[in-house]
């Protein structure tokens, strides 16, 4: 009989198989009787019917598999029999397994899952370890296009370099009269799609010929995700046109497959050639990442060194003429090739440590749950000690006892894994929704696929081994004769359980300490003074298809100020804490530009009042003020460049357009506000008039600025619909691209800390509940096991307080030992 037939017989064994064997034995007897033999003699010749049945059964099935099946069935019956214990164990483990699975789901989506391209392991990102504006070493991954072209030529034949811009929110319209639509857009090298092995679902993809001449090929490729959401997979989308800024683009193709960009955490909708970005001609504009794919047989280190030499030469050329101190500081950089199989994004760098912290918290919670369930299972095994002793006395091997307990543990782990996966299915998207700042919402691909199920299966097996091994080994080591006589040592029975309680308490204290640190960090950031009032302020990114002169922007402002519900309005080149900034070098009295860089912001008169930034001295801008010419500076600027003296009336110079210096007179001193990051010290800031004159003395026209509106209503978003209508009503040239509250922008700065504080508090509560359940289980088991002793003590006059002290003394000792270990470990770490 084949092995598969025996496996099938084993798994479906029942009355049918036994009937077949009985029929076969009966047929042999019947043949003997029909041949003339006496029935009694035929029975004797055939032998023991029961033994023959067992031999025939062993031939038709796999005995070891049948034994395993019987033990599994018995284990399931035990789980169903002990409903309360099993439910507590399943719920405890489900929280731990679900939390770990959800954490893995997030870590996999952000840090581990390869891009859906050909050979993702051969994808690298070029980054530089370099000093920031404050001289601190940091990792920079942005590049200028002239340096990129030089590096690409230097390693031609050894590696392929691909330019992929940061994801930009592009404002497009498919119809001149339609509302603006904001889509995520990337400028990419024309060779990217062929290098990644991507194909078109409709039309064609970009090629190198689309990426050769500045502004010559206004074409776009859209992702499959955007194609499905926006066009319902209509094949007629190929050939459609849209307008972005002053350019008219044509959609030439759709990507086949799930590829939606290389910036993990952001779904890119459109890809256009890098040559459609006017910044390609500027050597001081750093606006894209550089990806690299090695050619077959190329030496990675040799390629890196050649790229480093080319990059250094390009930087030396770019920085020619800058002060020696600045040159030496900025040239202290090292080029690195970082694996980018999972893509490259700020989300990865910002949340890498947070995600591993989350993984550590979930692992601690899972360990607490395992210790809890191990205690419950050990207590249950103790209550079955006489059953196990009888089994051993009847011939069961100790390995059989271990298997019985482990199979019961496996059933509990499987039920917990099922519930945990359901929890993870909900929890991972929930966590992603918590890291979705309004300024840059994250979108992650979170499939329930083979990777996730493999992790869940391995975790389930590991959990089974962790919490099932102890009760299984305890059951196999008991002495049948001593147990049946009732002579087992109660202290020995409880010692292991108390050690597990100490471990639970230690892990619980570690989780509580981590939660406390995260909550305190979040509270300090949240309560840090920002120097301005974000309440009731709306930031409207307002754009025009064609650049408009300052007079037209002033007319728009005047119209908005007369809208009911608007208290005041002003214009700024950007919003505070938006993540974007412009920095420049400042010199005083003709000296060498300082190494301390200054943040710039162009504002219209009244912006300080809208933001409630105090003007400490001097005056605000007037409508006739222009840039360059006058400036308002903050207190940090005065401390950095004027030794803390009153800067009003003093002059300083800026370095712009390469090495051109322009002077400005300080007309006002205002309070400090965080500009780029709420975590940084208050930086030097210089505010310049919104009206800017170019090198030829003409007023500069603008097509994209922020209109800041302070409303008179408590909920500024209630004015959103009105303002969206009023902006084009004031001047038909303008449209609102995006509209956010300044409060939301501020809160986006603390998303990471808020997430860690929220999750750590949740896991701290779970850890306390699990530890409490574990303590109760052990204490209850101890009382049940010592009922006879407690009854005798009370019968001879023991007081209730004495009984409580006797019962809880060892438990209190275990709790104190665990707390001490947890505190020491937390302090050392």
C-alpha positions in Angstrom: 0.0 0.0 0.0 1.4 3.5 -1.0 2.4 6.0 1.7 -0.3 8.4 0.5 -3.0 5.8 0.9 -1.8 5.0 4.4 -1.8 8.8 5.3 -5.3 9.1 3.9 -6.5 6.1 5.9 -4.9 7.5 9.0 -6.6 10.9 8.7 -10.0 9.5 7.8 -9.9 6.5 10.1 -13.2 5.5 11.5 -15.9 2.8 11.4 -15.5 2.3 7.7 -11.9 1.2 8.0 -12.6 -1.1 10.9 -15.6 -2.6 9.0 -13.3 -3.3 6.0 -10.8 -5.1 8.2 -13.6 -7.1 9.9 -15.0 -8.1 6.5 -11.6 -9.2 5.3 -11.1 -11.4 8.5 -14.6 -12.8 8.1 -14.0 -13.7 4.5 -10.9 -15.7 5.4 -12.9 -17.6 8.0 -15.7 -18.2 5.5 -13.2 -19.5 2.9 -11.8 -22.0 5.5 -15.2 -23.2 6.5 -16.3 -23.6 2.9 -13.2 -25.6 2.2 -14.5 -28.2 4.8 -12.7 -27.1 8.0 -14.4 -27.1 11.3 -15.4 -23.6 12.3 -13.7 -23.9 15.7 -10.6 -25.2 14.1 -10.7 -22.4 11.5 -10.9 -19.8 14.3 -8.0 -21.4 16.1 -5.9 -21.5 12.9 -6.6 -17.8 12.2 -5.4 -16.8 15.6 -6.3 -13.9 17.9 -8.8 -11.7 16.1 -8.0 -8.6 18.0 -4.3 -8.9 17.4 -4.9 -9.6 13.7 -7.1 -6.5 13.5 -4.4 -4.4 15.0 -1.8 -5.8 12.6 -4.0 -5.2 9.6 -4.7 -1.7 10.9 -1.0 -1.0 11.3 -0.5 -2.1 7.7 -3.2 0.2 6.4 -2.3 3.3 8.4 0.8 5.1 9.8 0.8 4.2 13.5 2.9 7.2 14.6 0.6 9.6 12.7 -2.5 7.8 14.1 -1.0 8.3 17.6 -0.3 11.9 16.9 -3.9 12.4 15.6 -5.4 10.8 18.8 -3.2 13.0 21.0 -4.3 16.1 19.0 -8.0 15.1 19.4 -7.4 14.6 23.1 -5.7 18.0 23.3 -8.6 19.7 21.6 -11.0 18.1 24.1 -8.9 19.4 27.0 -9.0 22.9 25.5 -12.8 22.7 25.2 -13.1 21.1 28.7 -11.1 23.9 30.4 -13.0 26.8 28.8 -12.0 29.5 31.3 -8.3 28.7 31.3 -8.2 28.2 27.6 -10.0 31.5 26.9 -7.7 33.4 29.2 -4.7 31.8 27.5 -6.0 32.4 24.0 -6.8 36.1 24.7 -3.4 36.7 26.3 -1.5 35.2 23.4 -3.8 36.8 20.8 -2.8 40.3 22.0 0.9 39.4 21.9 0.8 37.6 18.6 -1.5 40.2 17.0 0.7 43.1 18.2 3.9 41.3 16.9 2.3 40.5 13.6 1.0 44.1 13.1 4.5 45.4 14.0 6.0 43.1 11.4 3.4 44.1 8.9 4.5 47.7 9.3 8.2 47.1 9.4 7.9 44.9 6.3 5.9 47.6 4.4 8.3 50.4 5.3 11.7 48.8 5.6 11.8 45.3 4.2 9.5 44.6 1.3 11.3 44.9 -2.0 10.1 47.2 -4.7 8.1 45.3 -7.5 11.0 45.6 -10.0 13.5 43.3 -11.6 16.5 42.5 -9.3 15.7 44.9 -6.4 18.8 43.7 -4.5 20.9 45.5 -7.1 19.4 48.9 -6.4 21.4 51.4 -4.3 20.8 55.0 -3.3 23.7 57.5 -3.4 23.9 59.5 -0.2 26.5 61.7 1.4 27.6 61.9 5.0 28.1 65.6 5.4 27.8 68.6 7.8 24.4 70.4 8.1 23.9 74.1 8.6 25.0 73.8 12.2 28.1 71.8 11.4 26.6 68.5 12.7 27.2 65.4 10.6 24.1 64.1 8.8 23.0 62.0 5.9 22.1 64.0 2.7 20.4 62.2 -0.2 19.6 65.2 -2.5 21.6 66.0 -5.6 22.0 68.7 -8.2 21.5 67.7 -11.8 24.8 69.0 -13.2 26.7 66.8 -10.7 24.4 63.9 -11.6 25.3 64.1 -15.3 29.0 64.2 -14.5 28.8 61.1 -12.2 26.6 59.3 -14.7 29.2 59.8 -17.4 32.1 58.8 -15.1 30.7 55.3 -14.4 29.1 54.7 -17.8 29.4 51.0 -18.6 30.1 50.1 -14.9 26.8 51.3 -13.4 23.6 53.0 -14.4 22.6 56.1 -12.5 18.9 57.1 -12.3 17.5 60.4 -11.1 14.3 60.2 -9.2 12.9 63.4 -7.7 11.3 63.7 -4.4 7.5 63.4 -4.7 6.0 66.7 -5.4 2.3 67.6 -5.1 1.5 68.7 -8.6 -1.6 70.9 -9.4 -3.1 69.8 -12.7 -6.3 70.3 -14.6 -7.7 68.2 -17.4 -10.0 71.0 -18.5 -9.4 74.8 -18.5 -12.7 75.3 -16.5 -12.3 72.3 -14.2 -11.1 72.5 -10.6 -7.5 71.9 -9.8 -6.5 68.3 -8.9 -3.5 67.6 -6.7 -1.5 64.5 -7.6 1.7 63.1 -6.4 4.3 63.5 -9.2 7.9 62.5 -9.7 10.5 63.7 -12.2 12.5 60.6 -13.3 15.2 59.7 -15.7 13.8 58.3 -19.0 15.9 55.1 -18.5 14.2 54.3 -15.2 11.4 52.1 -16.5 13.6 49.9 -18.7 16.2 49.6 -16.0 13.5 48.4 -13.5 12.1 45.9 -16.0 8.7 47.6 -16.0 6.2 47.3 -18.9 3.2 49.2 -20.1 -0.4 48.1 -19.5 -1.5 50.7 -22.1 0.5 53.0 -24.4 4.3 53.2 -23.7 6.6 54.1 -20.9 9.2 56.9 -20.8 12.5 56.3 -22.7 15.9 58.0 -22.8 14.8 60.0 -25.8 12.2 61.7 -23.7 14.8 63.0 -21.3 17.5 64.7 -23.5 16.4 68.3 -24.0 15.1 70.8 -21.5 11.3 71.2 -21.9 11.1 69.3 -25.2 9.0 66.4 -24.2 6.0 67.2 -21.9 4.8 63.6 -21.6 3.7 61.7 -18.6 3.2 58.1 -17.5 0.6 57.2 -14.8 0.6 54.4 -12.3 -1.9 51.5 -12.3 -3.3 52.7 -9.0 -4.0 56.2 -10.3 -5.4 54.7 -13.6 -7.9 52.6 -11.6 -8.9 55.3 -9.2 -9.2 58.2 -11.6 -10.1 56.6 -14.9 -11.6 53.2 -14.0 -8.9 51.6 -16.2 -10.2 53.3 -19.3 -7.7 52.5 -22.1 -8.6 55.8 -23.8 -6.6 57.6 -21.1 -3.6 57.3 -23.4 -3.5 60.5 -25.4 -5.3 62.6 -22.8 -3.8 66.0 -22.0 -3.6 68.0 -18.8 -2.1 71.3 -17.8 0.4 71.8 -15.1 1.7 75.3 -14.7 2.3 76.8 -18.1 3.0 73.4 -19.7 0.5 71.1 -21.5 1.3 67.4 -20.9 0.1 64.3 -22.7 -0.4 60.9 -21.0 1.5 58.4 -23.1 1.2 55.2 -21.1 0.2 53.3 -18.0 2.5 51.2 -15.8 1.6 47.5 -15.7 1.7 46.2 -12.1 1.8 47.6 -8.6 4.8 49.9 -9.0 4.0 53.4 -7.7 7.3 55.0 -7.2 10.5 54.5 -5.2 9.5 56.7 -2.3 8.2 54.2 0.2 5.1 55.6 2.0 4.0 57.7 -0.9 2.0 56.5 -3.9 3.2 58.4 -7.0 0.5 58.9 -9.6 2.5 60.5 -12.4 6.0 60.3 -13.8 7.4 62.9 -16.1 11.0 63.3 -17.5 13.6 65.1 -15.4 14.2 67.5 -18.3 10.7 69.0 -17.7 12.0 70.5 -14.4 13.7 73.9 -14.9 16.0 73.2 -12.0 18.1 70.8 -14.1 20.3 73.8 -15.2 21.1 74.9 -11.6 24.1 73.5 -9.8 22.8 74.7 -6.4 19.3 73.2 -6.6 19.1 69.8 -4.8 15.8 68.3 -5.7 16.1 64.6 -6.4 17.6 61.3 -5.2 20.2 59.4 -7.2 19.7 55.6 -7.6 22.3 53.2 -8.9 22.3 49.8 -10.5 25.6 48.0 -10.9 26.4 46.4 -14.3 27.3 42.7 -14.2 30.8 42.1 -13.0 31.3 45.7 -11.7 33.1 46.2 -8.4 30.9 48.2 -6.0 33.8 49.8 -4.1 35.6 50.8 -7.3 32.4 52.4 -8.6 31.8 54.2 -5.3 35.3 55.7 -5.2 35.0 56.9 -8.8 31.7 58.5 -8.0 33.1 60.1 -4.8 36.0 61.6 -6.8 33.6 63.0 -9.5 31.2 64.3 -6.9 34.0 66.1 -5.0 35.3 67.7 -8.2 31.8 69.0 -9.0 31.3 70.4 -5.5 34.7 72.1 -5.6 33.6 73.8 -8.8 30.2 74.8 -7.4 31.7 76.3 -4.3 34.5 78.2 -5.9 34.7 81.7 -4.4 33.0 80.9 -1.1 34.8 81.7 2.1 37.5 79.2 3.1 35.8 78.2 6.4 32.5 77.4 4.6 34.4 75.5 1.9 36.3 73.3 4.3 33.2 72.6 6.4 31.0 71.7 3.4 33.7 69.6 1.6 34.0 67.3 4.7 31.7 64.7 3.1 31.8 61.0 2.3 29.8 59.4 -0.5 28.0 56.1 0.4 26.1 53.5 -1.6 23.1 52.5 0.6 21.0 49.4 -0.4 17.6 50.6 -1.6 15.8 47.3 -2.4 12.9 48.6 -0.4 13.0 52.1 -1.9 14.3 55.3 -0.4 12.2 57.8 1.5 12.1 60.2 4.5 9.5 57.9 6.1 12.1 55.2 6.4 14.7 57.4 8.0 12.2 59.2 10.2 10.4 56.0 11.5 13.2 53.4 11.4 14.0 53.7 15.1 10.4 54.1 16.0 9.3 51.0 14.3 12.1 48.9 15.9 11.0 50.4 19.3 7.5 49.3 18.5 8.8 45.8 17.7 10.7 45.7 21.0 7.5 46.7 22.9 5.4 44.1 21.2 8.1 41.4 21.9 8.0 42.3 25.6 4.3 42.1 25.7 4.4 38.7 23.9 7.0 37.5 26.4 4.7 38.6 29.3 1.8 36.8 27.6 3.9 33.7 27.2 4.9 33.7 30.8 1.3 34.3 31.8 0.1 31.3 29.7 3.0 29.1 30.8 1.9 29.7 34.4 -1.7 28.9 33.6 -0.7 25.7 31.7 1.7 24.7 34.5 -1.1 25.1 37.1 -3.4 23.1 34.8 -0.7 20.4 34.4 -0.4 20.2 38.2 -4.1 19.5 38.5 -3.7 16.6 36.0 -0.6 15.1 37.7 -2.6 12.0 38.8 -3.8 11.5 35.3 -0.2 11.7 34.0 1.0 9.3 36.7 -1.6 6.8 35.7 -0.6 7.1 32.0 3.1 6.4 32.9 2.1 3.5 35.1 0.2 2.0 32.2 3.2 2.2 29.9 3.1 5.7 28.3 6.6 7.0 27.7 7.6 10.4 29.0 7.9 11.7 25.4 4.3 10.9 24.9 3.4 13.1 27.9 5.5 15.9 26.4 3.6 15.5 23.1 0.2 15.5 24.8 0.9 18.8 26.6 2.7 20.4 23.5 -0.3 19.5 21.3 -2.7 21.1 23.7 -0.4 24.2 23.7 -0.3 24.2 19.9 -4.1 24.3 19.8 -4.1 27.3 22.1 -1.4 29.0 20.0 -3.3 28.3 16.8 -6.5 29.8 18.2 -4.5 32.8 19.5 -2.8 33.2 16.1 -6.1 33.3 14.3 -7.4 36.0 16.7 -4.1 37.8 16.5 -4.1 37.9 12.7 -7.6 39.4 12.9 -6.2 42.0 15.3 -3.2 42.7 13.1 -5.5 43.1 10.0 -7.1 46.0 11.9 -4.2 47.3 13.9 -1.6 48.0 11.1 -3.9 50.3 9.0 -4.9 52.0 12.2 -1.3 52.8 13.1 -0.7 54.0 9.6 -3.6 56.4 10.0 -2.0 57.7 13.1 1.2 58.6 11.2 -0.7 60.5 8.5 0.1 64.2 9.0 -2.1 66.4 6.9 0.9 67.9 5.3 2.2 64.5 4.0 -0.1 61.6 4.5 1.5 58.1 4.2 0.1 55.4 2.0 1.5 51.9 2.5 0.9 48.6 0.8 -0.2 46.2 3.5 -1.1 42.9 1.9 -2.0 39.7 3.8 0.2 37.5 1.7 2.6 34.6 2.1 5.3 36.7 3.8 2.9 37.7 6.5 1.4 34.2 6.9 4.9 32.7 7.1 5.9 35.1 9.8 2.7 34.4 11.7 3.3 30.6 11.4 6.9 30.8 12.6 5.8 33.1 15.5 3.0 30.6 16.4 5.5 27.8 16.6 8.0 29.9 18.6 5.2 30.8 21.0 4.2 27.2 21.4 7.7 26.2 22.3 8.1 29.1 24.7 5.0 28.7 26.8 4.4 25.0 26.2 7.9 23.6 27.0 7.8 24.3 30.7 4.5 22.5 31.6 5.4 19.7 29.2 8.8 19.1 30.8 7.3 19.4 34.3 4.7 16.7 33.4 7.4 14.4 32.0 9.6 14.7 35.1 7.0 13.8 37.7 7.4 10.5 39.7 4.3 8.4 39.3 4.6 6.5 42.6 5.1 9.6 44.6 2.2 11.5 42.9 -0.2 8.6 43.3 0.7 8.5 47.1 0.1 12.3 47.3 3.7 12.9 48.3 4.7 15.6 45.7 6.6 18.6 47.2 4.3 21.7 47.0 7.2 24.1 47.3 8.9 22.5 44.3 5.6 22.8 42.4 5.4 26.6 43.0 9.0 27.6 42.6 8.9 27.7 38.8 5.6 29.5 38.8 7.0 32.2 41.1 10.0 32.6 38.8 7.7 33.2 35.9 5.8 35.8 37.9 9.0 37.6 38.6 9.8 37.6 34.9 6.4 38.9 34.0 6.8 41.8 36.5 10.3 42.6 35.3 9.1 42.8 31.6 6.1 44.8 32.8 8.3 47.4 34.5 10.5 47.7 31.4 7.4 48.4 29.3 6.1 51.0 31.9 9.5 52.8 31.9 9.5 53.0 28.1 6.0 54.2 28.1 6.8 56.9 30.6 9.8 58.1 28.5 7.7 58.3 25.3 4.8 60.1 27.0 7.1 62.7 28.7 8.9 63.3 25.4 5.6 63.9 23.6 4.3 66.2 26.4 7.5 68.3 26.3 7.3 68.8 22.6 3.6 69.5 22.7 3.9 72.1 25.4 7.0 73.8 24.0 6.3 77.5 23.3 6.3 78.2 19.5 6.3 81.9 19.7 3.1 82.4 17.6 -0.6 81.6 17.8 -1.7 78.8 15.4 -5.3 78.9 16.6 -7.9 80.0 14.0 -5.3 80.3 11.3 -5.7 78.8 7.8 -2.9 78.3 5.4 -4.1 78.4 1.8 -1.6 77.5 -0.9 -2.8 79.7 -3.7 -1.6 79.2 -7.3 -2.0 80.8 -10.7 -1.2 79.2 -14.0 0.7 82.3 -15.0 3.0 84.3 -12.7 1.1 87.4 -11.3 2.7 90.7 -10.3 2.5 91.8 -6.6 -0.4 94.3 -7.4 -2.7 91.4 -8.4 -1.8 89.5 -5.2 -2.6 92.7 -3.2 -6.0 92.9 -4.8 -6.7 89.3 -3.8 -5.7 90.0 -0.2 -7.9 93.1 -0.1 -10.9 91.0 -1.3 -10.3 88.2 1.3 -10.0 90.7 4.2 -13.6 91.8 3.4 -15.0 88.3 3.5 -17.3 87.8 6.6 -15.5 85.6 9.2 -12.0 86.7 8.1 -10.2 88.7 10.8 -7.0 89.4 8.9 -4.9 88.0 6.0 -1.4 88.2 4.7 1.0 86.5 2.2 4.1 84.4 2.9 6.4 82.4 0.6 5.8 79.4 2.9 4.2 78.4 6.1 6.0 77.9 9.4 6.9 74.3 10.3 6.0 73.1 6.8 9.2 71.2 6.3 10.5 73.5 3.5 12.9 76.3 3.9 15.4 78.6 2.3 18.7 79.3 4.0 21.5 81.7 3.2 24.8 83.0 4.5 24.9 86.4 6.2 27.8 88.8 6.6 28.0 91.9 8.7 30.3 94.9 8.1 31.8 93.4 5.0 33.2 90.4 6.9 33.4 86.9 5.6 29.9 85.2 5.6 29.2 83.5 8.8 29.1 79.7 9.1 25.8 80.1 10.9 23.1 80.0 8.2 19.9 82.1 8.3 16.4 81.0 7.3 14.6 83.3 4.9 10.9 84.0 4.5 9.2 86.6 2.3 6.1 88.1 3.8 3.6 90.8 3.1 2.8 93.7 5.5 0.6 92.4 8.4 1.9 88.8 8.4 3.4 89.2 11.8 0.0 90.4 13.1 -1.8 87.4 11.5 0.6 85.0 13.1 0.7 86.9 16.4 4.4 87.1 16.4 5.4 90.0 18.7 7.2 93.0 17.1 9.7 93.9 19.8 11.2 97.0 18.2 11.1 98.9 15.0 8.3 98.7 12.5 6.4 96.3 10.2 6.8 96.3 6.4 5.0 98.9 4.3 3.5 98.4 0.9 6.4 100.2 -0.8 9.1 98.1 0.8 10.9 95.7 -1.5 13.5 92.9 -1.3 16.4 93.4 -1.2 16.5 96.6 0.8 14.9 96.1 4.2 14.4 93.2 6.6 12.9 92.2 9.9 15.0 89.8 12.0 14.4 87.7 15.1 16.1 87.7 18.5 18.3 84.7 17.5 19.5 86.7 14.5 20.5 89.6 16.8 22.3 87.2 19.1 24.2 85.5 16.3 25.3 88.5 14.3 25.0 91.6 16.6 26.1 90.1 19.9 22.5 90.5 21.3 22.5 94.3 20.7 19.5 96.1 19.2 19.7 95.4 15.4 17.3 98.0 14.2 19.1 100.4 11.9 22.0 98.1 11.3 22.9 96.5 7.9 23.9 93.0 6.8 24.6 91.4 3.5 23.2 88.2 1.9 24.9 85.9 -0.6 22.4 85.1 -3.4 22.5 83.7 -6.9 25.9 82.0 -6.4 28.3 84.7 -5.1 26.3 88.0 -5.5 25.9 90.0 -2.3 23.0 92.3 -1.6 22.5 94.5 1.4 19.5 94.9 3.7 18.7 97.3 6.5 17.1 95.9 9.7 13.8 97.9 10.3 12.3 95.6 12.9 13.0 93.0 15.6 10.5 90.3 16.3 10.2 87.2 18.6 11.7 83.8 17.9 9.6 81.0 16.3 10.7 77.5 15.2 11.0 77.6 11.4 11.7 74.1 10.1 11.4 71.7 13.0 9.8 72.2 16.4 12.6 70.1 18.0 15.4 72.4 16.9 16.7 75.5 18.8 15.2 78.8 17.6 17.3 79.6 14.5 18.3 83.0 13.1 15.5 84.2 10.8 15.3 87.1 8.4 12.0 88.2 7.0 12.0 90.1 3.7 9.2 92.0 1.9 6.9 90.0 -0.4 7.6 92.5 -3.2 10.9 91.3 -4.7 12.9 93.0 -7.5 15.1 91.0 -9.8 18.6 91.9 -11.0 17.2 94.2 -13.6 15.2 96.2 -11.1 11.8 94.8 -12.1 9.2 93.6 -9.6 9.1 89.7 -9.6 5.9 88.0 -10.6 4.8 84.9 -8.5 2.5 82.0 -9.3 2.6 80.1 -6.0 2.4 81.5 -2.5 0.7 80.9 0.9 -2.2 83.2 1.9 -2.5 83.1 5.7 -5.9 83.9 7.0 -6.9 84.4 10.6 -10.6 83.8 11.1 -13.0 85.0 13.7 -14.6 81.6 14.2 -13.3 78.9 16.5 -13.2 76.3 13.8 -11.3 77.7 10.9 -12.0 74.7 8.7 -15.7 75.8 8.7 -14.5 78.7 6.5 -12.8 76.3 4.0 -15.6 76.1 1.4 -16.2 79.8 1.6 -12.6 80.7 1.0 -12.2 78.3 -1.8 -15.0 80.1 -3.6 -13.9 83.6 -2.7 -10.3 83.2 -3.9 -11.2 82.9 -7.6 -14.0 85.4 -7.0 -11.5 88.0 -5.9 -9.2 87.4 -9.0 -10.1 84.8 -11.5 -6.4 84.0 -12.1 -6.1 82.3 -8.7 -7.1 78.8 -7.3 -6.7 77.2 -3.9 -4.4 74.3 -4.3 -4.5 73.1 -0.7 -6.0 74.4 2.6 -4.7 73.4 6.0 -5.0 74.8 9.5 -1.8 76.0 11.1 -2.8 73.9 14.2 -2.7 70.7 12.0 0.7 71.8 10.6 2.0 72.2 14.1 0.6 68.8 15.2 2.2 67.1 12.3 5.6 67.9 13.8 4.9 65.6 16.7 3.2 62.7 14.9 6.1 60.3 15.6 6.2 61.1 19.3 2.4 61.0 19.5 2.4 57.5 17.9 5.0 56.2 20.3 3.3 57.6 23.3 -0.1 56.3 22.3 1.2 52.8 21.5 3.5 52.5 24.5 0.6 53.5 26.8 -1.6 50.9 25.2 1.0 48.2 25.6 1.7 49.3 29.2 -2.0 48.8 30.0 -1.9 45.4 28.2 1.2 44.4 30.1 -0.4 45.4 33.5 -3.5 43.4 32.6 -1.5 40.3 31.6 0.7 40.6 34.7 -2.4 41.0 36.9 -4.0 37.9 35.3 -0.8 35.9 35.8 -0.6 37.0 39.5 -4.2 36.0 40.1 -3.8 32.7 38.4 -0.7 31.7 40.4 -2.2 33.0 43.7 -5.5 31.2 43.1 -3.7 27.9 42.2 -1.6 28.2 45.4 -4.7 28.7 47.5 -6.5 25.8 45.9 -3.5 23.5 46.3 -3.2 24.5 50.0 -6.8 24.5 51.0 -6.4 21.5 53.3 -3.4 23.2 55.0 -5.2 26.5 55.3 -8.2 24.8 56.8 -6.1 23.0 59.4 -4.3 26.3 60.3 -7.6 28.1 60.8 -9.0 25.2 62.8 -6.2 25.4 65.3 -6.7 29.2 65.7 -4.8 30.9 62.9 -6.1 34.4 62.2 -7.1 35.5 58.7 -4.3 38.0 58.5 -1.8 35.3 59.2 -3.2 33.0 56.5 -3.1 35.9 54.0 0.5 36.6 55.0 1.5 32.9 54.5 -0.3 32.7 51.2 1.0 36.0 49.7 4.5 36.2 51.2 6.2 34.2 48.4 4.2 36.0 45.8 5.2 39.4 47.2 8.8 38.3 47.1 8.5 37.3 43.5 6.9 40.6 42.6 9.5 42.7 44.4 12.3 40.7 42.8 10.8 41.2 39.3 10.3 44.9 39.9 13.9 45.3 41.1 15.2 43.5 38.0 13.0 45.5 35.7 14.0 48.8 37.2 17.7 47.9 37.1 17.5 46.8 33.5 15.5 49.9 32.5 18.1 52.2 34.2 21.0 50.5 32.6 19.5 50.7 29.1 
